[in-house]
């Protein structure tokens, strides 16, 4: 007998799960993420993140019990209430691992989902609930005014100063090259003029010798 669930049934089950879990407000925030419990959507830094229905159900369960231990059996009852799973651990582990990938988390150094050996899982991140959505654009602009960005401003200042110095040095080098070229041109011109003068004197002397009458 097949245990496959259609997308419609999966969505209805997700809605039932959202209604069965208690959330004090419409939005839940943790880290760079925000969950819209009413529309069943997950956002990161204001951008919507595509999440499979089963993973979203697991996230809702963990967030609703943030700071507490959620056993594997509780995960099974919430995510597969009508199905008998012989490989319960494998299915639960796979779901939690995929959810970690969505959140950019890892079991070795958990930030959101911590594995409790032989028991289950715990959502260890602090969750803030609110009925007003977070304005991510404003929050992302705040760090540009203080903290590390000061180093960026200083870096830009030093980069500008280095650029100015480089331009000044390049200008001096270019001027030196032009001056050197002019001096070289003047020297070669002088040498050529002197050479022409010497050649003219030699030619005149030869001509004088050629036309001078030979006596006796």
Protein Blocks (a to p, Z undefined) as FASTA:
>chain_A
ZZbdcfklmmmmmmmmmmmpccfbfbdcehjbccdfklopadeehiacdddfklmmmmmm
mmmmgoiacdfklmmmmmmmmbccfklmlmmmmmmmmmmmmnopafklcfkbccdehilc
cdfbdcdddfbdcdfklmmmmmmmgcjllmmmmmmmmmmmmmmmmmmmmmmmmmmmmmmm
mmmmmmmmmmmmmmmmmmmmmmmmmmmmmmpcceZZ
